[in-house]
Amino acid sequence: MRQIVLDTETTGLEPSHGHRIIEIGCVELLSRRITGRTFHRYLNPERDIDAGALAVHGISRESLADQPRFAEIADALLEFLEGAEIVAHNAAFDVGFLDAELERSGRALRLAERCPVLDTLALAREMHPGQRNNLDALCKRYNVDNTRRELHGALLDARILAEVYLAMTGGQAALELAALEREAGPLAEQPVRPAGPLKVLPASEAELRQHEQMLAVIGQASGGKCLWPSAAPAERGS
C-alpha cells in the first residue's frame, strides 16, 4: 500500500478568504515503510501573509518572491499523489486549501475524489479521547523526536507525522522487532528448539497431588465448570 503523508503551510486560516498555500511537504510510505521519496515546494502566494501565520512558520512573503506559483507545480504534485492514500493531521485544513488551489488553477476536481484521505487527528481523538492530540502532544506520547521543530515547516512536519502515524498504528512494535534482529541476528536464523530429541520430565507424585488440589479449588470456585477434569492426570497415565 502506498501512502503520502502531507502537510502545508499557508498565508492564513481560511481559503475562502483568499488565503494561499506557501509550502507543501509530502513523504512517501510504501507498505508502512518510509521510502525516502519526498515532494517539497515553496510557493509564491501573490499576497501578504497574516502576522499570526508568520509567527507559526516564519516564512515571509519576501522570501517567496522567486518561488513558483501553485499552478506551475500542480501537475507534478498530482502525479506524486496518484494512486496513494493521503495521510494528514487535521486533513480538512490541508485538503481544503489544496482543493481551493486546484480550483484556482483551473482544475475542477476534489482531492478526496482522486485519493482516499486519512485524518490522523480524527484517529488520535478516537484512540485518546479527552486528551491533547496536536502533533507535539503525539510526539511526546509516542516518543517521536521533534526537537528540530522550533517553527512549523511542511516537509519537517510531514516527516514527523509519518513517524507518529506509524507508531500510532503499530509501527513501534515493528521498530522494536527490527532492533531485536539487529542485536540477535534475523529471527529466521535463531533455532526454534534445541537439536535432537526433547527431554521429557514427568511430574513427581508431590506435583501431581498439588495439581489435583488446585483443580479441586478451581472446580469449587467455578461451580463445577473447570475445563480440565480432575480425572485428566489419571487418564493420561492409563
C-alpha positions as CSV (number, residue, x, y, z in Angstrom):
1,M,0.0,0.0,0.0
2,R,1.3,3.4,-0.9
3,Q,0.6,6.4,1.3
4,I,1.6,10.0,1.2
5,V,2.0,11.9,4.5
6,L,1.2,15.5,3.6
7,D,1.4,18.9,5.3
8,T,1.0,22.5,4.1
9,E,1.9,26.0,5.4
10,T,-0.4,28.9,4.4
11,T,-0.8,32.6,4.5
12,G,-3.7,32.3,6.9
13,L,-6.5,30.0,8.1
14,E,-9.3,30.4,5.5
15,P,-9.0,29.6,1.8
16,S,-12.5,31.1,1.4
17,H,-10.9,34.5,2.4
18,G,-8.3,34.2,-0.3
19,H,-5.5,32.7,1.7
20,R,-3.0,30.6,-0.1
21,I,-0.6,27.7,0.3
22,I,3.1,28.8,0.6
23,E,4.7,25.4,1.3
24,I,3.8,21.8,0.5
25,G,5.7,18.8,2.0
26,C,5.0,15.2,1.2
27,V,6.7,12.0,2.5
28,E,6.1,8.6,0.8
29,L,5.3,5.4,2.7
30,L,5.3,2.1,0.9
31,S,4.0,-0.9,2.8
32,R,4.4,1.1,6.1
33,R,8.0,2.0,5.4
34,I,9.4,5.5,4.8
35,T,11.0,5.2,1.4
36,G,12.9,8.5,1.4
37,R,10.9,9.9,-1.6
38,T,9.5,13.3,-0.9
39,F,7.8,16.2,-2.7
40,H,8.6,19.6,-1.4
41,R,7.9,23.1,-2.8
42,Y,7.8,26.6,-1.6
43,L,5.2,28.7,-3.4
44,N,4.7,32.4,-4.2
45,P,1.2,33.2,-2.8
46,E,0.9,36.5,-4.6
47,R,-0.5,38.1,-1.4
48,D,0.5,39.1,2.1
49,I,0.9,36.7,5.0
50,D,-1.0,37.1,8.2
51,A,1.0,38.0,11.2
52,G,-0.4,35.0,13.1
53,A,0.6,32.6,10.3
54,L,4.1,34.2,10.0
55,A,4.6,33.6,13.8
56,V,3.9,29.9,13.3
57,H,6.1,29.1,10.3
58,G,8.4,32.1,9.9
59,I,8.1,32.2,6.1
60,S,8.0,35.8,4.8
61,R,6.4,37.0,1.6
62,E,9.7,38.4,0.5
63,S,11.5,35.0,0.8
64,L,8.9,33.6,-1.6
65,A,9.1,36.2,-4.3
66,D,11.1,33.9,-6.7
67,Q,9.2,30.7,-6.0
68,P,6.8,29.2,-8.5
69,R,3.0,29.7,-8.3
70,F,0.8,26.7,-7.4
71,A,-0.5,26.4,-10.9
72,E,3.1,25.7,-12.1
73,I,3.6,22.7,-9.8
74,A,0.1,21.3,-9.7
75,D,0.6,18.6,-12.3
76,A,3.8,17.4,-10.6
77,L,2.0,17.3,-7.2
78,L,-0.9,15.3,-8.6
79,E,1.4,12.9,-10.3
80,F,3.2,12.3,-7.0
81,L,-0.1,11.7,-5.2
82,E,-1.5,9.5,-7.9
83,G,-2.6,6.0,-6.5
84,A,-1.8,6.9,-2.9
85,E,-3.8,7.4,0.3
86,I,-3.2,10.8,1.7
87,V,-2.4,11.0,5.5
88,A,-2.7,14.4,7.1
89,H,-3.2,15.8,10.6
90,N,-6.4,17.8,10.6
91,A,-6.8,16.7,7.0
92,A,-9.8,19.0,6.3
93,F,-7.5,22.0,6.6
94,D,-4.8,20.8,4.1
95,V,-7.3,19.2,1.7
96,G,-9.5,22.3,1.8
97,F,-6.5,24.5,0.8
98,L,-5.4,22.1,-1.9
99,D,-8.9,22.0,-3.3
100,A,-9.0,25.8,-3.4
101,E,-5.7,26.0,-5.1
102,L,-6.6,23.3,-7.7
103,E,-9.8,25.2,-8.5
104,R,-7.9,28.5,-8.8
105,S,-5.5,26.8,-11.2
106,G,-8.4,25.7,-13.5
107,R,-8.6,22.0,-12.3
108,A,-12.2,21.3,-11.3
109,L,-11.6,18.3,-9.0
110,R,-11.7,17.5,-5.4
111,L,-8.6,15.8,-4.0
112,A,-10.7,13.4,-1.9
113,E,-12.3,12.2,-5.1
114,R,-8.9,11.3,-6.5
115,C,-7.2,9.9,-3.4
116,P,-8.6,8.4,-0.2
117,V,-7.7,10.6,2.8
118,L,-6.9,9.5,6.4
119,D,-7.0,12.2,9.1
120,T,-4.6,11.3,11.9
121,L,-6.2,14.0,14.2
122,A,-9.5,12.1,14.0
123,L,-7.7,8.8,14.5
124,A,-5.9,10.2,17.6
125,R,-9.1,11.5,19.1
126,E,-10.6,8.1,18.8
127,M,-7.6,6.5,20.4
128,H,-7.1,9.1,23.1
129,P,-10.4,10.8,23.8
130,G,-10.3,13.8,26.1
131,Q,-6.5,14.3,25.6
132,R,-4.4,16.8,23.7
133,N,-3.8,15.4,20.2
134,N,-1.8,18.0,18.4
135,L,1.4,16.9,16.7
136,D,3.6,17.9,19.6
137,A,1.5,16.1,22.1
138,L,1.5,12.9,20.0
139,C,5.3,13.2,19.6
140,K,5.6,13.2,23.4
141,R,3.1,10.3,23.8
142,Y,4.8,8.1,21.2
143,N,8.4,9.1,21.9
144,V,9.0,10.7,18.5
145,D,11.8,13.2,18.4
146,N,10.6,16.6,17.4
147,T,13.4,18.7,18.8
148,R,14.1,20.1,15.4
149,R,10.6,21.7,15.3
150,E,11.2,25.2,16.5
151,L,8.9,26.5,13.8
152,H,6.3,24.7,11.7
153,G,7.6,23.6,8.3
154,A,5.6,21.4,5.8
155,L,8.3,18.9,5.0
156,L,9.6,18.6,8.5
157,D,6.1,18.2,9.9
158,A,5.3,15.6,7.3
159,R,8.3,13.6,8.3
160,I,7.4,13.8,12.0
161,L,3.8,12.9,11.3
162,A,4.9,9.9,9.3
163,E,6.8,8.6,12.3
164,V,3.9,9.4,14.6
165,Y,1.4,7.7,12.3
166,L,3.5,4.5,12.1
167,A,3.8,4.5,15.9
168,M,0.1,5.1,16.4
169,T,-0.9,2.3,14.1
170,G,1.6,-0.4,15.3
171,G,4.8,0.7,13.7
172,Q,6.6,0.9,17.1
173,A,6.3,-2.8,17.5
174,A,7.9,-3.3,14.1
175,L,10.7,-0.9,15.1
176,E,11.4,-2.9,18.3
177,L,11.4,-6.1,16.4
178,A,13.9,-4.7,14.0
179,A,16.1,-3.6,16.9
180,L,16.0,-7.1,18.3
181,E,17.0,-8.5,15.0
182,R,20.0,-6.2,14.8
183,E,21.1,-7.3,18.2
184,A,20.5,-11.1,17.9
185,G,20.5,-11.6,14.2
186,P,17.5,-12.4,11.9
187,L,14.8,-14.3,13.8
188,A,14.7,-16.9,11.0
189,E,18.3,-17.8,11.9
190,Q,17.5,-18.5,15.5
191,P,16.9,-22.2,16.4
192,V,13.2,-22.8,17.2
193,R,14.2,-25.6,19.7
194,P,17.4,-27.4,20.6
195,A,18.5,-30.1,18.1
196,G,17.9,-33.7,19.0
197,P,15.1,-35.4,20.9
198,L,13.3,-33.3,23.5
199,K,13.8,-34.3,27.1
200,V,10.6,-35.3,28.9
201,L,10.4,-34.5,32.6
202,P,7.4,-36.3,34.2
203,A,5.7,-34.7,37.1
204,S,6.5,-36.1,40.6
205,E,3.9,-37.6,42.9
206,A,4.0,-34.5,45.0
207,E,3.5,-32.2,42.0
208,L,0.6,-34.4,40.8
209,R,-1.1,-34.1,44.3
210,Q,-0.7,-30.3,44.2
211,H,-2.2,-30.3,40.8
212,E,-5.2,-32.3,42.0
213,Q,-5.7,-30.0,44.9
214,M,-5.6,-26.9,42.7
215,L,-8.1,-28.5,40.3
216,A,-10.4,-29.1,43.2
217,V,-10.2,-25.4,44.3
218,I,-10.9,-24.3,40.7
219,G,-13.8,-26.7,40.4
220,Q,-15.4,-25.4,43.6
221,A,-14.8,-21.8,42.7
222,S,-16.3,-22.3,39.2
223,G,-19.3,-24.3,40.4
224,G,-18.0,-27.5,38.7
225,K,-17.2,-25.8,35.5
226,C,-13.5,-26.4,35.5
227,L,-12.5,-27.3,31.9
228,W,-9.8,-29.7,33.0
229,P,-11.4,-32.5,35.0
230,S,-9.6,-33.9,37.9
231,A,-9.6,-37.3,36.3
232,A,-7.4,-36.0,33.5
233,P,-4.0,-36.9,35.0
234,A,-5.1,-40.4,35.8
235,E,-6.4,-40.8,32.2
236,R,-3.2,-39.6,30.8
237,G,-1.3,-42.1,32.9
238,S,-3.5,-45.1,32.0
